Amino acid sequence: MTSSAPRISLLLLALLSFVVTAGCDRDGGTPSTQQSSSSGKPKPVIGVSLLTLTNPFFKEMGDAMRQEAAKHGYEVVVTSAEMDAAKQRDQVKDFIASKVSAIILTPADSRSVGTAIAEANGAGIPVFTADIANLAPEAKVVSHVATDNYGGGKLAAQAVVEALGGRGEVAVLDHPQVESVIQRTRGFEEELAARAPGIKIVAKLPGGGLREPSFNATQDLLQAHPNLAAIFAINDPSALGAVAALEKGGKAGQVKVIGFDGQPEAKQAIRDGKIYADAIQHPQKIGMLAIDAVASYMDGQDVPKETLIPTSLYRQADAKIDPALKGQ
């Protein structure tokens, strides 16, 4: 009796210790060792660093990545750089330390991101980009999935020509730190030059892809260019900032605004006549295809170096029959 009791106590203690340890592994283990409930095998983990989550476009993309990854049995850890290249480098370092299976980035800065990508390359972790490409030649990216931003920029130029009838002064609310915007602006400028020599780009001001800086930039544009006839805003937050500045300056309706994205608030502004048109993107599709590219690569399949998704123009006529929008 006296000798068996300690043995029973030790067995119970060992069993309790095993249960507690197992629970800790499930709840607090590193991302790279999450367990699959169906097979008991570790789930591959994909580390994602998005440009920002304050823009609904990127939130939709991140949500689509999670949903698509679940179909493949993967875990996704989504972080946000909030347009800070240094913060994004730290997030990549964390992914490397956690030994994730793959990394997807929407670079905060298309050139400086090369350092972080090169570190992941050195650690043997494949890197993919979504929406915004890497422009650093020393960094290796397996595959890039994005909007056809160059083609979208051309469509935006066509909308300007349509809105102005081929003549007038135009400004661009720019954000040249990221590759996607560089492509949009290039497509816009080249198409405008080819289609309408009578339309002149009189200014390109940085709006940061954000509403408030774009509001301020538009106010500056209105002071410097009283004959301004149109603004090409490189995304919807920029376009909505421009609209607010035009309303405050008493120029609502006088200066045409062309945006880029297709967010619900911008579509509503198009219906209300505050924005002329948008080049529409598909963030859910970008997120899904980025995860599919990772899955194909991890299965040993060939993956296209680049996948581009076409845009389309969304005008007031489209908004008026859009069931998702409020009527006037």
N, C-alpha and C positions, 0 to 999 in steps of 0.2 A: 504493500500500500504506500509506504513512504517513498519508495524508489520510483514507483510508476507515476505518481502525481506530478513531479517535476517534468517527467518526459511529456505528459499530456499538455502541461502548461507551455512547454517549449514548442510543441507542435502547433498549438493554438496561436502562439505569438508569431510563428513563422508564417502561418496561413494568413493572419491579419496583415502582416507586413507585405505579403504578396499582393493582397487585394488593394491595399493603399497604393503600392507602387504602380500596379496596373492602372489604377484610376488616374494617377498623376501623369502617366505616359499618354493616356488618351486626351486628357484635358490640357496639359501644359507642355507636351513634347514640342520639339522644334518642327517647323512646317514641313521639312523634308522627311519626317518620319510619321506622318499621319497615317492611321490604319484604315484600310478599306473594310467596311462593315460586312461586305459580302464574301470576300476572299481571305481576309485577315492579313493580306500582303500590304506593304507600305504603299500609299498613294503617291504618285508623282505630284510634286508641288511646283506651280508656276508663280514666280514673283512678278508682279506688275507694278510699274511706276507710271502713272498717268500725268499728263501736263498739269491738270487742275481738276478738282471736283466742284469748284464753284460755277463752272460752265456746265449746263445740263447735257451738252453733247458728250462730254467725257464720262459723265455718270451713266448715261445710257450705254456707252461702250463698255464700261466696267461691269455693269449688270449683265450685259450680253456675254461677256467673257465667263463670268461665274456660271451662268446657265449652260453655256456650251461645254465648259469644262466638266460639269457634273455628268453630262452624257458620256464623256470619255473616262469617267472615274478619276478625274484629277481634282486636286485642291488648288484654289487660286487665292493668293494673298495680294489684295489691291491696296496700293499706297498712292499718295498724291504729292507731286513735287511742288505744287502751287507756283509754277513758273520760276522756280529757284533751281538753277543748275547745280549749285553746291549741295542743296538738300537732296536732289536726285542722285548725286554721286554717293552720298551717305546711304541712301536706300539700296542702291546696288551693292554697296559693301556689305550691308546687312543680309542681302539675299545670298551673297557669296559665302558669308560666314555660316548661314543656315543650310548651305549646300542644296539649294533648290535645284530642280531638274531642268528648268529653263527660265529665261527672263524675257518679258515683253516690255518695251519702253515706248512712250511717246515723248521724245526728247524736249526738255525745257530750252535747250540750246543745241541746235543741230551740229555745231562744230565742236563745242567743248565736251559734248557727251562722249566723244571718242575715248577719252581717258577711262571713263567708267566701263565702257564696252570692252576696251582692251584688257582691263582687269578681269572681267568675266571670261574673256577669251583665254587668258592665262590660267584661270581656274578650271577650264574645261567645261564651262557652262554655256550652252548655245543661247544666243541673243536674237530676238526678233523685234521688229519695230512696227508700230501701228499708227496710222494717221500722219505722223511726222517722221521723216527719214533722217538717218545719220549722214552727215556730210564729211566726217573725218576719215580720210583714206586709210589710216592705220588700223581702224577698228573693223572687225568682221561681224557682219549681220547675216544670219541664215536667210531670212525672208522679210520682205516689207509689204504690208497690206495697208492700202490707203484709198482715199478718194482720188479720182483723176483731177487733181487740183489745177493743173495747167488747162485742161479742157473746161473746168468750171470757171476759171478766170476768163476764158474766151466767151463763155455764155454770159457772164456778167457784163462784158463789153457789149455784146449784142443787145442786152437789155438797156444799156445806156444809150446806144444809138437809136433804139426804138423809142425811148422816152424823150430824147432831145431832138429827134428828127435830123440828126447828123451834124448839128452845130452846137457849140457852147463850151464853157469852161468846166473842167472836172477835177476833183481832188481825190486822193486816195488816203484812207486811214489805214496805215500799214503796221506790220509787226515783223520786220525782216530777220529776227533772230531764229525763226523756225522755217524749215524747208518747205512745209506745205504752203505757207504764205508767200514765200519767194516764188513758188510755182504759180500760185494764183495771180500774183501781181504781174509776173512775166506774161502769162497768157492774156491777161486783161490789156496790158500795154501793146502787145503785138497785134491782137485782134482789132483794137481801137485804131491803130496806125493803118492797118490794112483796109478797114471798112469805112472809116470816117476821118479823113484828113482835116475836116472842119471842126473836129472836137479836139481840144487841147488840154492836156494834163498840166495844170498850173501849180500843183503842190502835192507832195507826199509827206504826211506827218505821222509820227508814231502814235498809235492809239493803244498799244500794248495788248490788243485783243480784249480789252476790258471796257466796261461802260463809262466809268467816271473819267479816265484819261481820254477816251474818245469824245466825251462831252466837252472837255476842256479844249481838245485839239480842234473840234468843230467851231467852237467860239472863236478861236484864233483864225481859222480859215475864213469865217464870215467877215471878220474885221479886215483881213488882208486882201480878200477877193470879193468885193461887193457884187460882182456879176456872176458869181459861182452858180452853175446850173445843176450840177449833180455831184454826188459823193459815192465812191465805191468803198464800202466798208468790208474789210476782209473776213469778218464773222458777224454773227447776230448781236452779241453784246456791243460790238463797235457800232453797228447800225442803230441799235436802240439808244445808245449814247448820243449819236448824231441827231436822231429824231428829237430827243429831249432838248438839245441845244438849239435846233431849228425852231422848236415851239417857243422856247424862252426868248429867242431873238426875233420873233415875229415873222419867220420865214417858212413856217410850216406850209407844205404844198408848193412852195416856190422853187425849192431845191429838191431834186429827185434823189432818193437814197436807194442804192442797190446793195443788198446784203449777201451773206453766204453762210448757210448752215441748214435752216429749216426748222428752227426751234418753235414750239407752240406760240410763245409770246410774239415772235417776229411774224409768224403766219397771221396772227390776229392783227398785227399792225399793217400787214399787207391788205387784209380784208378791209381795214378801216381807212385805207388810203394814205397811211403815214410812211410806209415803205413801198417802193414801186415793184420790186421783185427780189427774189432770193434764188441763188443757185443751191439746190437742195442736196445735202449729203445724207448718208445712211450709216450712222454710228453703230447701230446694232449689227449690221452686216460686217462692218470692219472688225468688231469685236469677235464675232463668230468665226470669221475666216482666219483671224490671227490665231485663235485657239486651234482651229482645224490644221493650220500649218504646223503648229507645234506637235500635234498628235501624229500627223503624217511623218514628220521628221523623226520622232521618237520610235515610230514603227519601221524605220529604215527606208521609207519611200523618198523619192525625189520630190523636192519642194520648189515651186517657182520662186525665182529671185525677187519678183515683184508682182503684186496683184493690184490692179487699179480699178476702182468702181466708178462708173460714169455718174455725172450729176444731171439734173434737169432744172429748167427754169420754172419757178412757181410765181404766178402773177395774181392780180386781184380776181380775175375770172376763176382761177383755180380755188382761191380762198373762199369765194362765195358759194361754192358747191362742196366745200370741205365739211363733212358732218361733225368733225371734232371741234369746230370753231363756233363761237357765239355769233348770232345774227346781229345786224346793225339796228 
